[in-house]
Amino acid sequence: MTTIQGQRALITGASSGLGSDFARQLAAHGCNLILVARREDRMQTLATELRTKHNVGVEVIALDLGQPDAAQTLYDRVKAANLSVDILVNNAGFGVFGEFVQQEWERNREMLALNIVTLTHLTHLYAKDMRVRNHGYILNVSSIGGYSPTPLYSTYSATKSYVLDFSDALAYELKNTGVSVTCVSPGVTKTEFLDISGQKPTFFQRMSMMTSEVVVKQGIDAMLKRRRSFVTGLSNAFMIWLLRHAPRALQLRMAEQMMK
């Protein structure tokens, strides 16, 4: 079993949901942590819990990662603290639900900046450092929505499709190095995602919902095995297999029905 004890993980979106569970489970592996999100109070509470329970170092950086140059600002602050990053978990992100023409553009702009621009910039900054050391893990969080165009989540699913393709290509570029890139794609997960996106859970979502703890465990296991991509949950993996073998028009109809 690969050990990451004593290594340092930077986790974005660490104040709740998948992010806080990534922190808990990586701390249980013996990792020191850098927690990044907007809500400092939540992260400080989590940091105290993890220092006490696992005796690991935990740094907290309160930052809005949707702002321009947020990735560079974060990178510079971490460098100034003389901290190196062995594991980058690009978890921060959110979705916007509803018909695209009815959505607020500013909300979409914020989502595009966070889900795509900040994730890519952070990966660029830290992948270069990892490549010099010839060691590191990058774990990008996508979604099963990234495998198919999804009406009512049109821009969100497009951002997650980008994350999938970007991660696959980068993993291939780094295949002969000590740096791995893993893209984990959860389905519906019991987090704040639906509340933030503005959607009430559908019957399909209630039936297929996974816990954050299980999703994170599967994601970390895939990362440690240096898998390029991984869909959490057998039912999600089977659904993606069906979608990928269906005509594009049928994919759209299936995706729409799952959102209603």
C-alpha positions in Angstrom: 0.0 0.0 0.0 1.4 3.4 -1.0 2.1 5.6 2.0 1.6 9.3 2.0 2.4 9.8 5.7 4.2 13.1 6.4 3.4 14.5 3.0 1.5 17.8 2.6 -1.8 18.1 0.8 -3.4 21.4 -0.3 -7.2 21.1 -0.5 -9.5 23.7 -2.1 -13.1 24.0 -1.1 -12.1 22.6 2.3 -14.8 24.2 4.5 -17.5 21.6 3.8 -18.7 18.6 1.9 -16.1 16.7 -0.1 -13.4 19.1 0.8 -13.7 18.6 4.6 -13.8 14.9 4.1 -10.7 14.9 1.9 -9.1 16.8 4.8 -10.3 14.2 7.4 -9.2 11.2 5.4 -5.9 12.6 4.3 -5.1 13.5 7.9 -5.9 10.0 8.8 -3.3 8.9 6.3 -0.8 11.1 8.3 -0.8 14.0 5.8 -0.1 17.6 6.9 -2.7 19.9 5.3 -3.3 23.3 3.8 -7.0 24.1 3.9 -8.3 26.7 1.5 -11.9 28.2 1.2 -13.8 31.4 1.9 -15.3 30.3 5.3 -12.4 30.6 7.7 -14.4 29.8 10.8 -15.4 26.4 9.5 -11.8 25.6 8.5 -10.4 26.7 11.8 -12.8 24.3 13.6 -11.8 21.5 11.3 -8.2 22.3 11.7 -8.4 22.0 15.5 -10.2 18.7 15.2 -7.6 17.2 12.9 -4.6 18.5 14.8 -6.0 16.9 18.0 -7.1 13.7 16.5 -4.3 12.9 14.1 -1.4 15.1 15.3 -0.8 16.6 11.9 0.1 20.1 10.9 -2.8 22.1 9.5 -2.6 25.5 7.9 -5.7 27.6 7.1 -5.9 30.1 4.3 -9.2 32.0 3.8 -9.5 33.0 0.2 -12.1 33.4 -2.5 -10.8 31.2 -5.3 -13.3 32.6 -7.8 -11.5 35.9 -7.9 -9.0 36.9 -10.6 -5.4 35.8 -9.8 -6.6 33.8 -6.8 -4.4 30.8 -7.8 -1.3 33.0 -7.9 -2.2 34.7 -4.7 -2.6 31.3 -3.0 0.6 29.9 -4.5 2.6 33.0 -3.3 1.2 32.8 0.2 2.1 29.1 0.5 5.6 29.8 -0.9 6.1 32.7 1.5 5.3 30.3 4.4 8.0 28.0 3.0 5.6 25.1 2.5 5.9 22.6 -0.3 2.9 20.7 -1.6 3.0 17.0 -2.4 -0.7 16.5 -3.1 -3.0 19.0 -4.8 -6.7 18.4 -4.4 -8.7 20.6 -6.7 -12.1 20.2 -5.1 -13.5 23.7 -5.0 -16.4 24.2 -7.4 -20.2 24.7 -7.7 -23.1 24.3 -10.1 -25.9 26.5 -11.4 -29.2 24.8 -12.1 -31.9 25.9 -14.5 -32.3 27.0 -18.1 -29.2 28.9 -19.2 -31.1 31.9 -20.6 -32.8 32.4 -17.3 -29.7 32.2 -15.2 -27.7 35.2 -13.8 -24.6 35.7 -15.9 -22.5 36.8 -13.0 -23.2 33.5 -11.2 -22.1 31.6 -14.3 -19.0 33.8 -14.6 -18.0 33.0 -11.1 -18.6 29.3 -11.7 -16.5 29.3 -14.9 -13.7 31.1 -13.1 -13.6 28.7 -10.2 -14.4 25.4 -11.9 -12.0 26.0 -14.9 -9.6 28.9 -14.6 -8.5 28.6 -10.9 -8.3 24.8 -11.2 -6.1 25.0 -14.3 -3.9 27.8 -12.9 -3.3 26.0 -9.6 -2.5 22.8 -11.5 -0.1 24.7 -13.7 1.7 26.2 -10.8 2.0 23.0 -8.7 2.6 20.6 -11.5 5.7 22.5 -12.4 7.0 22.2 -8.9 6.2 18.5 -8.7 7.8 17.9 -12.0 11.1 19.4 -10.8 11.0 17.1 -7.7 9.7 14.2 -9.8 7.1 13.4 -7.2 3.5 14.4 -6.5 -0.2 13.7 -6.8 -2.8 15.9 -8.5 -6.5 15.0 -7.8 -9.1 16.9 -9.8 -12.8 16.6 -8.9 -15.0 16.4 -11.9 -18.6 14.9 -12.1 -20.5 12.2 -14.0 -22.1 15.3 -15.5 -18.9 15.8 -17.4 -19.4 12.7 -19.5 -22.5 14.0 -21.2 -24.1 17.3 -22.1 -26.7 18.0 -19.4 -29.7 20.2 -20.0 -30.5 22.4 -16.9 -26.8 22.1 -15.9 -25.5 23.1 -19.3 -22.5 25.3 -18.2 -21.7 23.2 -15.1 -21.5 19.9 -17.0 -19.4 21.7 -19.7 -16.9 22.8 -17.0 -16.7 19.2 -15.7 -16.2 17.9 -19.2 -13.2 20.3 -19.4 -11.8 19.0 -16.1 -12.0 15.4 -17.4 -10.3 16.2 -20.8 -7.7 18.4 -19.2 -6.8 15.9 -16.5 -6.6 13.0 -19.0 -4.3 15.0 -21.3 -2.1 16.2 -18.5 -1.9 12.7 -17.0 -0.6 11.4 -20.4 2.0 14.2 -20.6 3.3 13.3 -17.2 3.0 9.5 -17.6 6.8 8.9 -17.5 7.4 11.0 -14.4 6.8 10.6 -10.7 3.8 13.0 -10.9 0.3 11.5 -11.3 -3.0 13.1 -12.3 -6.2 11.5 -11.2 -9.7 12.8 -12.1 -12.5 11.5 -9.9 -16.1 11.9 -11.1 -18.8 11.5 -8.4 -22.4 11.3 -9.0 -25.0 12.9 -6.7 -23.4 13.2 -3.3 -24.8 14.2 0.1 -23.3 17.7 0.3 -24.4 21.3 0.0 -24.2 21.1 -3.8 -27.9 20.9 -4.6 -28.8 23.7 -2.2 -26.1 26.0 -3.7 -27.1 25.1 -7.3 -30.7 25.8 -6.6 -32.1 22.3 -7.4 -34.5 20.2 -5.3 -33.3 16.6 -5.4 -35.1 14.4 -8.0 -36.3 10.8 -7.5 -33.2 9.6 -9.4 -30.9 11.7 -7.3 -32.4 10.6 -4.0 -32.1 6.9 -5.1 -28.4 7.2 -6.3 -27.0 9.6 -3.7 -23.8 8.6 -2.1 -22.2 9.8 1.1 -19.3 12.2 0.9 -17.1 9.9 3.0 -17.5 7.0 0.5 -16.9 9.2 -2.5 -13.7 10.7 -0.9 -12.4 7.3 0.1 -12.8 6.0 -3.4 -11.2 9.1 -4.8 -8.1 8.8 -2.6 -7.8 5.1 -3.3 -7.8 5.9 -7.1 -5.2 8.6 -6.5 -2.9 6.3 -4.6 -3.2 3.7 -7.4 -2.3 6.6 -9.8 -5.4 5.9 -11.9 -6.1 8.5 -14.6 -9.8 8.7 -14.1 -12.4 7.1 -11.8 -16.2 7.2 -11.5 -17.4 6.7 -7.9 -20.1 4.1 -7.3 -20.9 1.0 -9.4 -24.3 2.4 -10.5 -22.7 5.6 -11.6 -20.1 3.8 -13.6 -22.7 1.6 -15.3 -24.8 4.6 -16.1 -21.8 6.4 -17.7 -21.0 3.3 -19.7 -24.6 3.3 -21.1 -24.4 7.0 -21.8 -21.1 6.7 -23.7 -22.6 4.1 -26.0 -25.8 6.0 -26.7 -26.3 8.4 -29.6 -25.8 12.1 -28.7 -29.5 12.9 -29.0 -30.4 10.0 -26.6 -27.7 11.2 -24.2 -29.4 14.6 -24.0 -32.8 13.1 -23.4 -31.6 10.7 -20.7 -29.7 13.5 -19.0 -32.7 15.8 -19.0 -35.0 13.2 -17.5 -32.5 12.5 -14.7 -32.7 16.2 -13.8 -36.5 16.3 -13.6 
